[in-house]
């Protein structure tokens, strides 16, 4: 779902904006809009958290500078699963998400260095037969906790945004949503040098040269216009910018229907988080650091805001989603209040994670089913909250600190401690 360094931000509709980001030569939504405008989306305030005291990390775990895997970062045994303050409700949501992950989990290669696919087979087989009210018992029976590094965790939030859009360009809907261009080429650099194994770049062929693909400014100024790549049109360019940051979302159509779109590709340019940029420049204060604060500033300063957004040269291309979703990095549906994005070098994708945080809504059992370009390092997580105003309100202000423990198949920590390699 979140393939381009996707931070947890949402957007409010900018009705009547005369500074719409549209291809060169296409009339703006304001200049063409009749009295019946695209409906405005009502503001949603940041949800104020209920504070909590997180459990302390296990003594003995240390942060290892420069570690590139969980194994290199160091792993120590955590508390017994049965001793965790885990509710049956949280366990049941995590169990449902874990079941979805299992077919992929038992087959995939784990880059953390902690497990192999076969290690998860027993728990996955048992998960299919767990009855109502037995989810917490299931996790206590089949898993042990492991602390990676010092265990100190930081969590943000994301959600599936819903913005106003149309399948066709019409008055009030003038910001194009593009599918993947045919001239976008991905090059595997490992084919050219063993030193570059695993590295890929995206660009396009210009004559006899391979050059970077069009950046956000070029695309918004019309580099792709007239090529038939538009899969839909958004009512508000600012909303569309933040939907790109999220990587997927819903379009509320003029007839009341919903079109779901998901990540299909990216232009290969580096992602720049405008929130940090705006803070560093003193454009917003600490009390404006939530998504609602960012949006308020962008709307109050449309020209400068457009320039700021264009400093994020990354541009995401979409496709229509017709099956279950939204989809995470495993290619499987993610679940609100159960799925979490993590760095696959430090958390096995598909594994359960227990977060004990300084706010109650972020605490509980989650399943790592997604990734994000901004979600990097040990114990860095991005909690998924689903769709709707409630999800937007929680995700928009999510910033939690505490302790994280992975849930791994029983025996994993002892094997690691003994120095025996993962089979």
Secondary structure as the mmCIF struct_conf table of DSSP 4:
data_model
#
loop_
_struct_conf.conf_type_id
_struct_conf.id
_struct_conf.beg_label_comp_id
_struct_conf.beg_label_asym_id
_struct_conf.beg_label_seq_id
_struct_conf.end_label_comp_id
_struct_conf.end_label_asym_id
_struct_conf.end_label_seq_id
BEND BEND1 UNK A 4 UNK A 4
BEND BEND2 UNK A 8 UNK A 8
TURN_TY1_P TURN_TY1_P1 UNK A 15 UNK A 16
BEND BEND3 UNK A 18 UNK A 18
TURN_TY1_P TURN_TY1_P2 UNK A 24 UNK A 25
BEND BEND4 UNK A 26 UNK A 26
HELX_LH_PP_P HELX_LH_PP_P1 UNK A 27 UNK A 28
HELX_RH_AL_P HELX_RH_AL_P1 UNK A 29 UNK A 32
BEND BEND5 UNK A 35 UNK A 36
HELX_LH_PP_P HELX_LH_PP_P2 UNK A 37 UNK A 43
HELX_LH_PP_P HELX_LH_PP_P3 UNK A 45 UNK A 50
STRN STRN1 UNK A 51 UNK A 51
HELX_LH_PP_P HELX_LH_PP_P4 UNK A 54 UNK A 58
TURN_TY1_P TURN_TY1_P3 UNK A 59 UNK A 60
TURN_TY1_P TURN_TY1_P4 UNK A 65 UNK A 66
BEND BEND6 UNK A 69 UNK A 69
HELX_RH_AL_P HELX_RH_AL_P2 UNK A 70 UNK A 73
STRN STRN2 UNK A 75 UNK A 77
HELX_RH_3T_P HELX_RH_3T_P1 UNK A 81 UNK A 83
BEND BEND7 UNK A 84 UNK A 84
HELX_RH_AL_P HELX_RH_AL_P3 UNK A 88 UNK A 105
TURN_TY1_P TURN_TY1_P5 UNK A 106 UNK A 107
BEND BEND8 UNK A 108 UNK A 108
TURN_TY1_P TURN_TY1_P6 UNK A 111 UNK A 112
BEND BEND9 UNK A 113 UNK A 114
HELX_RH_3T_P HELX_RH_3T_P2 UNK A 117 UNK A 120
HELX_RH_AL_P HELX_RH_AL_P4 UNK A 121 UNK A 127
TURN_TY1_P TURN_TY1_P7 UNK A 128 UNK A 129
TURN_TY1_P TURN_TY1_P8 UNK A 132 UNK A 133
HELX_RH_AL_P HELX_RH_AL_P5 UNK A 135 UNK A 142
STRN STRN3 UNK A 143 UNK A 148
TURN_TY1_P TURN_TY1_P9 UNK A 149 UNK A 150
STRN STRN4 UNK A 152 UNK A 166
BEND BEND10 UNK A 167 UNK A 168
STRN STRN5 UNK A 170 UNK A 170
TURN_TY1_P TURN_TY1_P10 UNK A 171 UNK A 172
STRN STRN6 UNK A 173 UNK A 173
STRN STRN7 UNK A 175 UNK A 178
TURN_TY1_P TURN_TY1_P11 UNK A 182 UNK A 183
STRN STRN8 UNK A 185 UNK A 188
HELX_RH_3T_P HELX_RH_3T_P3 UNK A 189 UNK A 191
TURN_TY1_P TURN_TY1_P12 UNK A 192 UNK A 192
HELX_RH_3T_P HELX_RH_3T_P4 UNK A 194 UNK A 196
TURN_TY1_P TURN_TY1_P13 UNK A 197 UNK A 198
STRN STRN9 UNK A 200 UNK A 206
TURN_TY1_P TURN_TY1_P14 UNK A 207 UNK A 208
STRN STRN10 UNK A 209 UNK A 212
HELX_LH_PP_P HELX_LH_PP_P5 UNK A 213 UNK A 214
HELX_RH_AL_P HELX_RH_AL_P6 UNK A 216 UNK A 218
HELX_RH_PI_P HELX_RH_PI_P1 UNK A 219 UNK A 223
TURN_TY1_P TURN_TY1_P15 UNK A 224 UNK A 226
BEND BEND11 UNK A 227 UNK A 228
STRN STRN11 UNK A 230 UNK A 234
BEND BEND12 UNK A 235 UNK A 235
HELX_RH_AL_P HELX_RH_AL_P7 UNK A 237 UNK A 246
BEND BEND13 UNK A 247 UNK A 247
STRN STRN12 UNK A 248 UNK A 252
TURN_TY1_P TURN_TY1_P16 UNK A 254 UNK A 255
BEND BEND14 UNK A 256 UNK A 256
STRN STRN13 UNK A 258 UNK A 266
BEND BEND15 UNK A 268 UNK A 268
HELX_LH_PP_P HELX_LH_PP_P6 UNK A 269 UNK A 271
HELX_RH_AL_P HELX_RH_AL_P8 UNK A 274 UNK A 280
TURN_TY1_P TURN_TY1_P17 UNK A 281 UNK A 282
BEND BEND16 UNK A 283 UNK A 284
HELX_RH_3T_P HELX_RH_3T_P5 UNK A 286 UNK A 288
BEND BEND17 UNK A 290 UNK A 290
HELX_RH_AL_P HELX_RH_AL_P9 UNK A 291 UNK A 300
BEND BEND18 UNK A 301 UNK A 301
HELX_RH_AL_P HELX_RH_AL_P10 UNK A 302 UNK A 310
TURN_TY1_P TURN_TY1_P18 UNK A 311 UNK A 311
STRN STRN14 UNK A 316 UNK A 321
BEND BEND19 UNK A 323 UNK A 324
STRN STRN15 UNK A 327 UNK A 327
TURN_TY1_P TURN_TY1_P19 UNK A 329 UNK A 330
BEND BEND20 UNK A 331 UNK A 332
STRN STRN16 UNK A 333 UNK A 333
TURN_TY1_P TURN_TY1_P20 UNK A 336 UNK A 338
STRN STRN17 UNK A 339 UNK A 341
TURN_TY1_P TURN_TY1_P21 UNK A 344 UNK A 346
BEND BEND21 UNK A 347 UNK A 347
TURN_TY1_P TURN_TY1_P22 UNK A 349 UNK A 350
STRN STRN18 UNK A 352 UNK A 357
BEND BEND22 UNK A 358 UNK A 358
STRN STRN19 UNK A 359 UNK A 359
HELX_RH_3T_P HELX_RH_3T_P6 UNK A 360 UNK A 362
STRN STRN20 UNK A 364 UNK A 370
TURN_TY1_P TURN_TY1_P23 UNK A 373 UNK A 374
BEND BEND23 UNK A 377 UNK A 377
TURN_TY1_P TURN_TY1_P24 UNK A 378 UNK A 379
STRN STRN21 UNK A 380 UNK A 387
BEND BEND24 UNK A 388 UNK A 388
HELX_RH_AL_P HELX_RH_AL_P11 UNK A 389 UNK A 396
TURN_TY1_P TURN_TY1_P25 UNK A 397 UNK A 397
STRN STRN22 UNK A 400 UNK A 409
TURN_TY1_P TURN_TY1_P26 UNK A 410 UNK A 411
HELX_RH_AL_P HELX_RH_AL_P12 UNK A 412 UNK A 418
TURN_TY1_P TURN_TY1_P27 UNK A 419 UNK A 419
HELX_LH_PP_P HELX_LH_PP_P7 UNK A 420 UNK A 422
#
